Amino acid sequence: MNQHEIVFDGGSLGNPGHGYGSYRLRQTGGAWSDPTRLTFGKDVTNNEAEYRSLIAALATLAADVGDPSGAAVEVFGDSQLVIYHLRGEWKVRAENLKPLYQAALAAAKPFGRVTYTWQPRDKSVKLLGH
């Protein structure tokens, strides 16, 4: 199984406010891709931006690998909420996050395996350059 990694982050200027995000991809052991920067418009919460960034990263990786069923993906993020939701350790209680949670699960489904690893914010910032 091909091994891949994603690091993602999202936020908003104000909460809610102007939403933004970024992500990087790599085949495990290889070089990270250049950061992809995203904007999500107004009235976006930090958590919504985190989810949207991850969904975009998963969609890009799925398109890049051709056959996602043969790929194992380790996702790294500093959002405990998103990581623990997707690991099934925390319930999704916020109504605005439920559709994004479902979209993230759907974006991960084509892959052979996806694991979610929380990492400290400084590590994400170092990899993403912001």
N, C-alpha and C positions, 0 to 999 in steps of 0.2 A: 504494500500500500504506500503510495506517495505521501510524504509528510509535509505539511504546510503550516505556516504560522500567520496569525493576524494580530496586530496591535491596533487598538482603536481608542478614540476619545471624542467626547462631544461636550458642548456647554452652551450657555446663552449669556448674552450681555444683558443683564437683568434676568429675573426668573419669575414669570416668563419674559422673554425678550427676543432679540435677534439671535437665532440659533445657528450654530456652526459645528463642524466636526472635522475629523481627519482620521486616516488610517494608513497603514503600510502592510504589505504582504511579503512573504518570502517562502521559498522552499526551504525546509529545515536544513540548517547548515550553510545555506547560500547567503547572498547579499539581500538586504531589505530593498524593496522597491522605493522609488521616490515617494514622499508623502502625497497622498491625495487629499485636497482640501475641499470641504463641502460647506454650502450655506443653505439654511432651511427657512429663511424668512423671519417674520415677526411672530410674536406670541408663542414661542417655543420654550418649553421648560428644559432645564439641564438634562433631566432623565430622558425626555423625548429625543433630545439631540444625541445622547449616548446610544439609544436604541437605533435611531436612524443611521448613525455612522456605522454601527455594526452590520445592519442589514445591507447597506451599500457595499461594505467590504466583502461580505459573504457572496453577494451577487456577482461582484467583479471576479472573485476567486473562482466561482463556479464556471463563469464564462471562460476564464483563462485556462483552466485545467482540462477542459473538454469533457471528460467523463468524471464528474464529481464522486461517483460511487466508489471509485478506486482511490480516493483521497482521504487521509486523516488530517484533521485540522485542530490545532491548538490555538485558542483565542485568548489573548491577553488584554485585560482592561483594568482600569482603576476604579470603575464604578461597581462598588459592592452590590448595589441594588440590581443592576443588570446581570452581573455574573451569578449572584446567588439565586435570582429568579430563574435563569436558564439552567442552572444546576439542579433546580427543583428544591432548593433549601429554604427559599422564602416564597410566600404566596404573593401573587400580583393583586394588590388591593385597589390601587388607583385606577379608576375607570379610563382615564386618558392613556394609560400604559397598556391596557389589555390588548388592544388591536396591534400595537407595536410588538408586544411579547409574542403574539401569535404569528406575526409576520417574521420575526426573528427565528422562531421555531421552523416555519415553512422554508426560510432561506437556508437553514442548516440541514434540513431533511435530506436533500440529494446526496450529501457527503457520506462516505462510508462510516466515519466516526468524527464527532466534534467534542472537544473538551474545553472547559472554560476555566481559566486561571486568573484569579485576582492578583494584581501587582500594585505596589505603591505608586502614587501619582508621579513622583520624581522619575521613576523608570519610564513611564509612558511619555512624560514631557521630554526626556532625553531622546527617546526613539523618534518622537514626532516633531521635535524641534519647536515646541511652543510653550 
